[in-house]
Amino acid sequence: MVVGLPEIVANWVSSEQPLEVGGKLSTLVDTYQQDFERYAKKSQLKYLNLLLQHIPLQIGKKFKFQGIGEYRKRELAPCLELMEKAHIIHMIYQLREVKNVSKLY
């Protein structure tokens, strides 16, 4: 079975059945985990799976590494970058300060 996020969203829009959508979402997450096993380094597997579980809990909030167990940034950051390269997540960076707005145009 091939499942993607657009299919899951379309299914929710048409049926609004949480159990049906939840099953497809579980299939998608399982596929990601299988891909992790295939393409990631063995030392990264536990971090990738951990991030896959914890990232949805931080959506809409500032991401904090301390919210993910006792692991440190140096262990998790390379896996976040890997997930971004695979287009599983999209990180948005906070803009601290703009000194000269005219240079942006």
MDTraj code that builds the backbone (N, CA, C; nanometers):
import mdtraj as md
import numpy as np

residues = "MET VAL VAL GLY LEU PRO GLU ILE VAL ALA ASN TRP VAL SER SER GLU GLN PRO LEU GLU VAL GLY GLY LYS LEU SER THR LEU VAL ASP THR TYR GLN GLN ASP PHE GLU ARG TYR ALA LYS LYS SER GLN LEU LYS TYR LEU ASN LEU LEU LEU GLN HIS ILE PRO LEU GLN ILE GLY LYS LYS PHE LYS PHE GLN GLY ILE GLY GLU TYR ARG LYS ARG GLU LEU ALA PRO CYS LEU GLU LEU MET GLU LYS ALA HIS ILE ILE HIS MET ILE TYR GLN LEU ARG GLU VAL LYS ASN VAL SER LYS LEU TYR".split()
xyz = np.array([
    [0.0833, -0.1167, 0.0000],
    [0.0000, 0.0000, 0.0000],
    [0.0886, 0.1241, 0.0000],
    [0.0600, 0.2156, -0.0872],
    [0.1334, 0.3412, -0.0936],
    [0.0448, 0.4485, -0.0319],
    [0.0972, 0.5132, 0.0701],
    [0.0213, 0.6171, 0.1389],
    [0.1096, 0.7401, 0.1501],
    [0.0517, 0.8544, 0.1250],
    [0.1239, 0.9801, 0.1411],
    [0.0358, 1.0782, 0.2153],
    [0.0958, 1.1855, 0.2634],
    [0.0202, 1.2839, 0.3394],
    [-0.0931, 1.3469, 0.2578],
    [-0.0754, 1.3772, 0.1281],
    [-0.1888, 1.4325, 0.0520],
    [-0.3093, 1.3378, 0.0512],
    [-0.2835, 1.2080, 0.0425],
    [-0.3935, 1.1108, 0.0447],
    [-0.4646, 1.1122, 0.1798],
    [-0.3873, 1.1247, 0.2866],
    [-0.4448, 1.1259, 0.4209],
    [-0.5314, 1.2498, 0.4406],
    [-0.4821, 1.3646, 0.3956],
    [-0.5589, 1.4891, 0.4079],
    [-0.6867, 1.4803, 0.3245],
    [-0.6766, 1.4314, 0.2020],
    [-0.7947, 1.4164, 0.1159],
    [-0.8959, 1.3218, 0.1794],
    [-0.8466, 1.2150, 0.2417],
    [-0.9351, 1.1191, 0.3077],
    [-1.0076, 1.1847, 0.4245],
    [-0.9362, 1.2674, 0.5014],
    [-0.9991, 1.3361, 0.6146],
    [-1.1055, 1.4348, 0.5663],
    [-1.0747, 1.5080, 0.4600],
    [-1.1697, 1.6060, 0.4071],
    [-1.2975, 1.5376, 0.3600],
    [-1.2839, 1.4208, 0.2977],
    [-1.4021, 1.3532, 0.2436],
    [-1.4789, 1.2725, 0.3489],
    [-1.4102, 1.2144, 0.4462],
    [-1.4798, 1.1248, 0.5392],
    [-1.4908, 1.1759, 0.6824],
    [-1.3932, 1.2534, 0.7267],
    [-1.3843, 1.3013, 0.8649],
    [-1.3971, 1.1858, 0.9649],
    [-1.3388, 1.0721, 0.9298],
    [-1.3381, 0.9541, 1.0174],
    [-1.1993, 0.9394, 1.0799],
    [-1.1841, 0.9755, 1.2081],
    [-1.0515, 0.9708, 1.2711],
    [-0.9852, 0.8326, 1.2675],
    [-1.0617, 0.7264, 1.2854],
    [-1.0017, 0.5925, 1.2870],
    [-0.9450, 0.5548, 1.1509],
    [-1.0159, 0.5883, 1.0460],
    [-0.9684, 0.5576, 0.9114],
    [-0.8423, 0.6364, 0.8786],
    [-0.8438, 0.7640, 0.9112],
    [-0.7277, 0.8490, 0.8861],
    [-0.6111, 0.8063, 0.9753],
    [-0.6407, 0.7714, 1.0994],
    [-0.5365, 0.7268, 1.1924],
    [-0.4642, 0.6030, 1.1431],
    [-0.5381, 0.5105, 1.0840],
    [-0.4766, 0.3894, 1.0289],
    [-0.3812, 0.4214, 0.9144],
    [-0.4220, 0.5122, 0.8271],
    [-0.3360, 0.5504, 0.7151],
    [-0.2138, 0.6275, 0.7647],
    [-0.2343, 0.7102, 0.8660],
    [-0.1232, 0.7851, 0.9234],
    [-0.0227, 0.6896, 0.9883],
    [-0.0715, 0.5874, 1.0546],
    [0.0175, 0.4859, 1.1143],
    [0.0985, 0.4143, 1.0069],
    [0.0350, 0.3862, 0.8941],
    [0.1053, 0.3225, 0.7830],
    [0.2165, 0.4131, 0.7312],
    [0.1890, 0.5423, 0.7218],
    [0.2900, 0.6375, 0.6761],
    [0.4078, 0.6432, 0.7730],
    [0.3806, 0.6479, 0.9027],
    [0.4870, 0.6512, 1.0035],
    [0.5687, 0.5217, 0.9982],
    [0.5024, 0.4082, 0.9814],
    [0.5736, 0.2802, 0.9690],
    [0.6672, 0.2811, 0.8487],
    [0.6224, 0.3403, 0.7392],
    [0.7047, 0.3496, 0.6190],
    [0.8288, 0.4337, 0.6449],
    [0.8116, 0.5450, 0.7151],
    [0.9273, 0.6277, 0.7514],
    [1.0260, 0.5475, 0.8360],
    [0.9756, 0.4740, 0.9338],
    [1.0633, 0.3966, 1.0208],
    [1.1379, 0.2880, 0.9426],
    [1.0726, 0.2265, 0.8465],
    [1.1399, 0.1272, 0.7619],
    [1.2486, 0.1932, 0.6782],
    [1.2211, 0.3124, 0.6282],
    [1.3222, 0.3859, 0.5515],
    [1.4405, 0.4244, 0.6389],
    [1.4137, 0.4610, 0.7644],
    [1.5230, 0.4923, 0.8568],
    [1.6167, 0.3722, 0.8684],
    [1.5588, 0.2545, 0.8856],
    [1.6397, 0.1334, 0.9002],
    [1.7216, 0.1050, 0.7750],
    [1.6678, 0.1419, 0.6616],
    [1.7343, 0.1150, 0.5354],
    [1.8463, 0.2145, 0.5051],
    [1.8246, 0.3415, 0.5361],
    [1.9158, 0.4448, 0.4884],
    [1.9999, 0.5139, 0.5961],
    [1.9579, 0.5103, 0.7205],
    [2.0314, 0.5813, 0.8250],
    [2.1409, 0.4933, 0.8842],
    [2.2333, 0.5589, 0.9508],
    [2.3360, 0.4852, 1.0236],
    [2.2703, 0.4185, 1.1440],
    [2.3204, 0.3026, 1.1817],
    [2.2620, 0.2302, 1.2949],
    [2.2623, 0.3142, 1.4219],
    [2.3661, 0.3970, 1.4391],
    [2.3755, 0.4806, 1.5584],
    [2.2683, 0.5903, 1.5613],
    [2.2050, 0.6195, 1.4468],
    [2.1044, 0.7255, 1.4395],
    [1.9615, 0.6738, 1.4555],
    [1.9409, 0.5440, 1.4448],
    [1.8053, 0.4894, 1.4422],
    [1.7215, 0.5280, 1.5635],
    [1.7762, 0.5115, 1.6831],
    [1.6953, 0.5413, 1.8017],
    [1.6601, 0.6894, 1.8089],
    [1.7517, 0.7760, 1.7644],
    [1.7248, 0.9195, 1.7669],
    [1.6192, 0.9577, 1.6631],
    [1.6262, 0.8994, 1.5448],
    [1.5279, 0.9286, 1.4406],
    [1.3878, 0.8856, 1.4838],
    [1.3771, 0.7669, 1.5387],
    [1.2466, 0.7183, 1.5840],
    [1.1944, 0.8022, 1.7004],
    [1.2819, 0.8420, 1.7890],
    [1.2436, 0.9268, 1.9012],
    [1.1932, 1.0625, 1.8515],
    [1.2648, 1.1216, 1.7577],
    [1.2223, 1.2493, 1.7011],
    [1.0890, 1.2367, 1.6288],
    [1.0695, 1.1273, 1.5580],
    [0.9440, 1.1055, 1.4856],
    [0.8259, 1.1017, 1.5825],
    [0.8480, 1.0542, 1.7033],
    [0.7418, 1.0508, 1.8047],
    [0.7209, 1.1871, 1.8706],
    [0.8292, 1.2618, 1.8935],
    [0.8207, 1.3845, 1.9725],
    [0.7971, 1.5110, 1.8919],
    [0.8354, 1.5146, 1.7670],
    [0.8183, 1.6371, 1.6871],
    [0.6719, 1.6796, 1.6768],
    [0.5772, 1.5882, 1.6524],
    [0.4363, 1.6333, 1.6450],
    [0.3870, 1.7003, 1.7733],
    [0.4458, 1.6669, 1.8858],
    [0.4052, 1.7268, 2.0131],
    [0.4548, 1.8707, 2.0262],
    [0.5506, 1.9092, 1.9427],
    [0.6079, 2.0441, 1.9507],
    [0.5666, 2.1331, 1.8339],
    [0.4790, 2.0862, 1.7482],
    [0.4346, 2.1680, 1.6345],
    [0.3666, 2.2942, 1.6856],
    [0.4043, 2.4072, 1.6293],
    [0.3481, 2.5357, 1.6683],
    [0.4186, 2.5986, 1.7865],
    [0.5166, 2.5303, 1.8405],
    [0.5928, 2.5827, 1.9540],
    [0.7386, 2.5960, 1.9120],
    [0.8144, 2.6673, 1.9917],
    [0.9580, 2.6733, 1.9694],
    [1.0156, 2.5366, 2.0041],
    [1.0909, 2.4796, 1.9113],
    [1.1476, 2.3465, 1.9326],
    [1.2550, 2.3520, 2.0398],
    [1.2452, 2.2617, 2.1358],
    [1.3441, 2.2544, 2.2430],
    [1.3958, 2.1117, 2.2526],
    [1.5267, 2.0984, 2.2479],
    [1.5874, 1.9656, 2.2568],
    [1.5609, 1.9023, 2.3932],
    [1.5499, 1.9844, 2.4977],
    [1.5304, 1.9298, 2.6302],
    [1.3939, 1.8627, 2.6459],
    [1.3031, 1.8853, 2.5543],
    [1.1732, 1.8202, 2.5585],
    [1.1769, 1.6778, 2.5066],
    [1.2948, 1.6314, 2.4669],
    [1.3085, 1.4981, 2.4080],
    [1.4037, 1.4144, 2.4935],
    [1.3556, 1.3702, 2.6046],
    [1.4339, 1.2809, 2.6897],
    [1.5615, 1.3425, 2.7421],
    [1.6557, 1.2566, 2.7724],
    [1.7826, 1.3014, 2.8300],
    [1.8908, 1.3210, 2.7246],
    [1.8523, 1.3239, 2.5991],
    [1.9497, 1.3357, 2.4913],
    [1.9917, 1.4808, 2.4700],
    [2.1097, 1.4968, 2.4173],
    [2.1651, 1.6306, 2.3958],
    [2.1503, 1.6725, 2.2499],
    [2.1672, 1.8021, 2.2285],
    [2.1565, 1.8593, 2.0943],
    [2.2549, 1.7929, 1.9993],
    [2.3761, 1.7664, 2.0446],
    [2.4779, 1.7087, 1.9556],
    [2.4378, 1.5702, 1.9052],
    [2.3504, 1.5012, 1.9790],
    [2.3042, 1.3696, 1.9361],
    [2.1835, 1.3802, 1.8436],
    [2.0984, 1.4778, 1.8691],
    [1.9727, 1.4891, 1.7951],
    [1.9812, 1.5780, 1.6708],
    [2.0641, 1.6809, 1.6736],
    [2.0697, 1.7769, 1.5627],
    [2.1021, 1.7128, 1.4273],
    [2.2001, 1.6200, 1.4197],
    [2.2259, 1.5574, 1.2886],
    [2.1049, 1.4798, 1.2353],
    [2.0264, 1.4235, 1.3251],
    [1.9081, 1.3489, 1.2820],
    [1.7971, 1.4435, 1.2363],
    [1.7863, 1.5595, 1.3001],
    [1.6908, 1.6601, 1.2534],
    [1.7267, 1.7059, 1.1125],
    [1.8555, 1.7277, 1.0897],
    [1.9012, 1.7686, 0.9560],
    [1.8708, 1.6602, 0.8531],
    [1.8898, 1.5350, 0.8912],
    [1.8598, 1.4232, 0.8018],
    [1.7105, 1.4182, 0.7692],
    [1.6271, 1.4410, 0.8691],
    [1.4824, 1.4416, 0.8470],
    [1.4409, 1.5585, 0.7578],
    [1.5100, 1.6706, 0.7712],
    [1.4785, 1.7844, 0.6848],
    [1.5215, 1.7565, 0.5412],
    [1.6376, 1.6958, 0.5228],
    [1.6836, 1.6613, 0.3876],
    [1.5885, 1.5630, 0.3197],
    [1.5265, 1.4750, 0.3988],
    [1.4322, 1.3764, 0.3446],
    [1.2915, 1.4348, 0.3297],
    [1.2745, 1.5622, 0.3629],
    [1.1471, 1.6336, 0.3539],
    [1.0395, 1.5739, 0.4443],
    [1.0825, 1.5183, 0.5565],
    [0.9878, 1.4696, 0.6562],
    [0.9442, 1.5860, 0.7444],
    [1.0367, 1.6761, 0.7711],
    [1.0065, 1.7960, 0.8481],
    [1.0577, 1.9171, 0.7709],
    [1.0095, 2.0320, 0.8094],
    [1.0592, 2.1575, 0.7546],
    [1.0846, 2.2496, 0.8726],
    [1.2092, 2.2849, 0.8941],
    [1.2428, 2.3706, 1.0068],
    [1.2293, 2.5165, 0.9650],
    [1.1757, 2.5958, 1.0550],
    [1.1617, 2.7393, 1.0344],
    [1.2476, 2.8061, 1.1402],
    [1.3393, 2.8886, 1.0952],
    [1.4325, 2.9527, 1.1867],
    [1.3825, 3.0911, 1.2243],
    [1.3998, 3.1258, 1.3491],
    [1.3567, 3.2551, 1.3996],
    [1.4533, 3.3631, 1.3531],
    [1.3979, 3.4720, 1.3039],
    [1.4770, 3.5870, 1.2632],
    [1.4951, 3.6753, 1.3851],
    [1.6172, 3.6982, 1.4228],
    [1.6461, 3.7735, 1.5452],
    [1.6283, 3.9244, 1.5259],
    [1.6922, 3.9777, 1.4223],
    [1.6941, 4.1222, 1.4073],
    [1.7217, 4.1575, 1.2616],
    [1.6534, 4.2577, 1.2117],
    [1.6795, 4.3092, 1.0780],
    [1.7332, 4.4505, 1.0956],
    [1.8572, 4.4715, 1.0511],
    [1.9201, 4.6027, 1.0718],
    [1.8808, 4.7033, 0.9644],
    [1.8769, 4.6599, 0.8372],
    [1.8461, 4.7527, 0.7308],
    [1.7469, 4.6841, 0.6368],
    [1.6214, 4.7176, 0.6524],
    [1.5147, 4.6540, 0.5754],
    [1.5301, 4.6810, 0.4266],
    [1.5804, 4.7946, 0.3866],
    [1.5930, 4.8287, 0.2444],
    [1.6856, 4.7313, 0.1714],
    [1.7772, 4.6676, 0.2398],
    [1.8673, 4.5715, 0.1755],
    [1.7966, 4.4401, 0.1424],
    [1.6804, 4.4169, 0.2016],
    [1.6055, 4.2947, 0.1746],
    [1.5288, 4.3014, 0.0419],
    [1.5057, 4.4210, -0.0083],
    [1.4255, 4.4361, -0.1305],
    [1.5098, 4.4497, -0.2528],
])
top = md.Topology()
chain = top.add_chain()
for i, resn in enumerate(residues, 1):
    res = top.add_residue(resn, chain, resSeq=i)
    for name in ("N", "CA", "C"):
        top.add_atom(name, md.element.get_by_symbol(name[0]), res)
traj = md.Trajectory(xyz[None], top)
